[in-house]
Amino acid sequence: MSGEFMKDKRGLILGVANRRSIAWGIAQTLAQEGAQLAFAYQGDRLKEGVEELAKTLPAVSPLYSCDVSSDEEIQKLKESLEKDFGRLDFLVHSIAFARKEELAGRTVDTSRDGFRVALEISSYSLIALTKALEPLMEKEGASVVALTYLGSEKAVPHYNVMGLAKASLESSIRYLAVDLGRKNIRVNGISAGPVSTLAARGISGFQSMLDDHKRRAPLGRNVEIEEIANAALFLLSPLASGITGEILFVDCGYRHVVDIPQTP
């Protein structure tokens, strides 16, 4: 790339937790291509880490605290972005949460409140954020990308209620794409293969998931965060101007195989 592929583009990224976050990988790639970034984080526990990472980027990045389960905080986020950026050219949604106890045992044992929390944070937040930020994105058109996973359409052991939330997220992507298309706002998803992030390590048996993915994937390996970030760059850029409502799989081909026997 030229280093200016996203020059003069302004965007918000949600979901950076540490340097191993997929959201941070996307942020680095976008910044390298000239994008001006803002970050939203939840709570003081994450603030310091996000601040330290943001300082390593070429341009100063505004940081905002935002609990996505609060309409009031989302509205404050919108007002701050409007003041600081004026418009948004892209939004990256890399947020997911389910209580640890809901990611073990059986899906049928999911509690009512555990279901509510997982769906609200992992899925509804995309709708709430897009609605609030729509006035900033419709000025010149924009692109929204949300991160999802194969557990939305396949029953993955221990993914449980998160799989239900990701299925809801992917459906939301399609409906939002229809709602916002006439305003030239595109909405897409990236279904990434398993990556050893802070959130992923909360899933019981995650190492086995990684090992299985590497064994069965046609490329014979696990996906790298840089590869996911490059896919996000594509979807957020003018190169994908005719693409909306889609889920792009970046998983080394894993979803297309039932099994690949190991070579003796």
C-alpha positions as CSV (number, residue, x, y, z in Angstrom):
1,M,0.0,0.0,0.0
2,S,1.0,3.6,-0.5
3,G,0.6,4.7,3.1
4,E,-2.1,7.1,2.1
5,F,-4.9,4.7,1.1
6,M,-7.1,6.0,3.9
7,K,-5.8,9.6,3.9
8,D,-8.3,12.1,5.3
9,K,-10.6,9.3,6.5
10,R,-11.8,9.5,10.0
11,G,-13.1,6.6,12.0
12,L,-14.1,5.2,15.4
13,I,-12.8,1.8,16.7
14,L,-14.5,0.0,19.6
15,G,-13.0,-3.1,21.2
16,V,-9.3,-2.5,21.8
17,A,-8.4,-4.3,25.0
18,N,-4.6,-4.8,24.5
19,R,-2.0,-5.2,21.8
20,R,-3.3,-8.6,20.9
21,S,-6.8,-7.4,20.2
22,I,-8.1,-7.8,16.6
23,A,-9.4,-4.2,16.9
24,W,-5.9,-3.0,17.6
25,G,-4.5,-4.9,14.6
26,I,-7.1,-3.2,12.5
27,A,-6.3,0.2,14.0
28,Q,-2.6,-0.2,13.2
29,T,-3.3,-1.1,9.6
30,L,-5.7,1.8,9.1
31,A,-3.3,4.3,10.7
32,Q,-0.5,3.1,8.5
33,E,-2.7,4.0,5.5
34,G,-3.3,7.5,6.8
35,A,-6.6,7.2,8.7
36,Q,-7.3,9.4,11.7
37,L,-8.7,7.3,14.5
38,A,-10.7,7.7,17.6
39,F,-11.2,4.9,20.2
40,A,-14.0,4.1,22.6
41,Y,-13.4,1.9,25.6
42,Q,-15.5,0.7,28.5
43,G,-14.4,1.6,32.0
44,D,-11.2,2.8,33.7
45,R,-9.8,-0.7,33.7
46,L,-9.1,-0.5,30.0
47,K,-8.3,3.2,29.7
48,E,-4.6,3.1,30.5
49,G,-3.9,0.3,28.1
50,V,-5.8,2.0,25.2
51,E,-4.0,5.3,26.0
52,E,-0.6,3.7,25.8
53,L,-1.4,2.0,22.5
54,A,-2.9,5.1,20.9
55,K,0.2,7.0,21.7
56,T,2.2,4.8,19.4
57,L,0.1,5.9,16.3
58,P,1.3,8.6,14.0
59,A,-1.5,11.0,14.7
60,V,-3.2,12.0,18.0
61,S,-6.3,9.9,18.6
62,P,-9.2,11.0,20.8
63,L,-10.3,8.5,23.4
64,Y,-13.8,8.2,24.8
65,S,-15.2,6.2,27.6
66,C,-18.5,4.5,26.5
67,D,-20.6,1.8,28.1
68,V,-22.5,0.5,25.1
69,S,-25.3,-0.8,27.3
70,S,-26.2,2.9,28.1
71,D,-28.0,5.0,25.5
72,E,-26.9,8.1,27.4
73,E,-23.2,7.2,27.1
74,I,-23.6,6.4,23.4
75,Q,-25.3,9.8,22.9
76,K,-22.3,11.5,24.7
77,L,-20.0,9.6,22.4
78,K,-21.8,10.9,19.4
79,E,-21.7,14.5,20.6
80,S,-17.9,14.2,21.4
81,L,-17.2,12.8,18.0
82,E,-19.2,15.4,16.3
83,K,-17.2,18.1,18.1
84,D,-13.8,16.5,17.5
85,F,-14.3,15.0,14.1
86,G,-17.3,16.5,12.5
87,R,-18.0,13.4,10.5
88,L,-17.3,9.7,10.5
89,D,-16.0,7.8,7.4
90,F,-16.0,4.4,9.1
91,L,-16.9,2.5,12.3
92,V,-15.3,-0.7,13.5
93,H,-17.3,-2.8,15.9
94,S,-15.2,-5.4,17.7
95,I,-17.2,-5.9,20.8
96,A,-18.5,-9.1,22.3
97,F,-19.2,-10.2,25.9
98,A,-20.8,-13.2,27.6
99,R,-20.4,-14.2,31.2
100,K,-17.8,-16.9,31.7
101,E,-20.3,-19.3,33.3
102,E,-22.4,-19.1,30.1
103,L,-19.5,-20.3,28.0
104,A,-19.2,-23.7,29.8
105,G,-21.6,-26.6,30.0
106,R,-24.7,-26.6,27.8
107,T,-26.4,-23.9,25.8
108,V,-29.8,-25.2,27.1
109,D,-28.6,-24.1,30.6
110,T,-28.1,-20.4,29.5
111,S,-29.7,-18.1,32.0
112,R,-32.3,-15.5,31.0
113,D,-30.1,-12.7,32.2
114,G,-27.0,-14.2,30.7
115,F,-28.8,-14.3,27.3
116,R,-29.8,-10.7,27.7
117,V,-26.3,-9.5,28.5
118,A,-24.7,-11.4,25.7
119,L,-27.2,-10.2,23.0
120,E,-27.2,-6.6,24.3
121,I,-23.5,-6.2,24.3
122,S,-22.5,-8.3,21.4
123,S,-25.3,-7.6,19.0
124,Y,-27.7,-4.8,19.9
125,S,-24.7,-2.4,20.5
126,L,-24.1,-2.4,16.7
127,I,-27.6,-1.2,16.1
128,A,-27.5,1.4,18.9
129,L,-24.1,2.8,17.8
130,T,-25.1,2.9,14.2
131,K,-28.3,4.7,15.0
132,A,-26.6,7.3,17.1
133,L,-23.7,7.9,14.7
134,E,-25.8,7.8,11.5
135,P,-25.9,11.7,11.3
136,L,-22.1,11.8,11.3
137,M,-21.8,9.0,8.7
138,E,-24.4,10.1,6.2
139,K,-22.6,13.4,5.4
140,E,-20.3,11.8,2.9
141,G,-21.2,8.1,3.2
142,A,-19.4,5.6,5.4
143,S,-18.5,2.0,6.0
144,V,-19.3,-0.1,9.1
145,V,-17.5,-3.3,9.8
146,A,-18.4,-5.7,12.7
147,L,-16.4,-8.8,13.8
148,T,-18.1,-12.1,14.0
149,Y,-17.3,-15.9,14.1
150,L,-18.3,-19.2,12.6
151,G,-20.2,-20.1,15.8
152,S,-23.0,-18.0,14.4
153,E,-24.0,-20.7,12.0
154,K,-22.3,-23.9,13.4
155,A,-22.6,-25.3,16.8
156,V,-19.1,-24.8,18.2
157,P,-18.4,-26.5,21.6
158,H,-18.4,-24.1,24.5
159,Y,-19.3,-21.1,22.3
160,N,-22.9,-21.4,23.5
161,V,-24.8,-18.1,23.9
162,M,-22.1,-16.2,22.1
163,G,-23.0,-18.2,19.0
164,L,-26.6,-17.0,19.4
165,A,-25.4,-13.4,19.8
166,K,-23.2,-13.6,16.7
167,A,-26.1,-15.0,14.7
168,S,-28.1,-12.0,15.8
169,L,-25.2,-9.7,14.9
170,E,-24.9,-11.1,11.4
171,S,-28.7,-10.7,10.9
172,S,-28.4,-7.1,12.1
173,I,-25.6,-6.4,9.6
174,R,-28.0,-7.4,6.7
175,Y,-30.9,-5.3,8.0
176,L,-28.7,-2.3,8.7
177,A,-27.3,-2.6,5.2
178,V,-30.8,-2.3,3.7
179,D,-31.8,0.6,6.0
180,L,-28.7,2.7,5.4
181,G,-27.7,1.8,1.8
182,R,-29.5,4.8,0.2
183,K,-27.4,7.1,2.4
184,N,-24.3,5.4,1.0
185,I,-23.5,3.8,4.4
186,R,-22.3,0.2,3.9
187,V,-22.5,-2.4,6.6
188,N,-20.4,-5.6,6.5
189,G,-19.0,-8.2,8.8
190,I,-15.7,-10.2,9.0
191,S,-15.9,-13.7,10.3
192,A,-12.4,-14.3,11.5
193,G,-10.9,-17.6,12.4
194,P,-10.0,-18.1,16.1
195,V,-7.3,-15.8,17.4
196,S,-5.7,-15.9,20.9
197,T,-7.2,-12.6,22.2
198,L,-8.1,-11.8,25.8
199,A,-11.8,-12.4,25.1
200,A,-11.2,-15.7,23.2
201,R,-9.2,-17.1,26.1
202,G,-12.3,-16.9,28.2
203,I,-13.8,-19.7,26.1
204,S,-13.4,-23.2,27.7
205,G,-11.3,-25.4,25.5
206,F,-10.0,-22.5,23.3
207,Q,-6.6,-24.1,22.7
208,S,-8.3,-27.2,21.3
209,M,-10.3,-24.9,19.0
210,L,-7.0,-23.4,17.7
211,D,-5.4,-26.8,17.3
212,D,-8.4,-28.1,15.4
213,H,-8.5,-25.1,13.1
214,K,-4.9,-25.4,12.2
215,R,-5.3,-29.1,11.5
216,R,-8.4,-28.8,9.3
217,A,-8.0,-25.5,7.5
218,P,-7.0,-25.8,3.8
219,L,-4.1,-23.4,4.4
220,G,-2.9,-25.6,7.2
221,R,-2.6,-22.8,9.8
222,N,-4.4,-20.3,11.9
223,V,-5.3,-16.9,10.6
224,E,-3.1,-13.9,11.6
225,I,-4.4,-10.7,13.0
226,E,-2.7,-8.8,10.1
227,E,-4.8,-10.8,7.6
228,I,-8.0,-9.8,9.4
229,A,-6.9,-6.2,9.5
230,N,-6.2,-6.2,5.7
231,A,-9.7,-7.5,5.1
232,A,-11.1,-4.8,7.3
233,L,-9.0,-2.2,5.4
234,F,-10.6,-3.5,2.1
235,L,-14.1,-3.4,3.4
236,L,-13.7,0.1,4.9
237,S,-12.0,1.5,1.8
238,P,-13.4,2.7,-1.6
239,L,-12.3,-0.6,-3.1
240,A,-15.4,-2.2,-1.5
241,S,-17.7,0.5,-2.6
242,G,-20.2,-2.0,-4.1
243,I,-20.2,-4.4,-1.2
244,T,-22.8,-4.2,1.7
245,G,-24.6,-6.7,3.8
246,E,-21.9,-9.3,3.4
247,I,-20.0,-11.5,5.8
248,L,-16.4,-12.0,4.6
249,F,-14.7,-15.1,6.0
250,V,-11.0,-14.7,6.9
251,D,-10.3,-18.1,8.4
252,C,-7.8,-19.9,6.1
253,G,-10.7,-21.7,4.5
254,Y,-11.8,-23.6,7.6
255,R,-15.6,-23.2,7.1
256,H,-15.5,-25.0,3.7
257,V,-14.2,-28.4,5.0
258,V,-15.7,-31.2,7.0
259,D,-12.3,-32.7,7.7
260,I,-8.9,-33.1,6.1
261,P,-7.1,-36.3,7.0
262,Q,-3.7,-35.8,8.4
263,T,-0.9,-36.8,6.0
264,P,1.1,-39.8,7.4
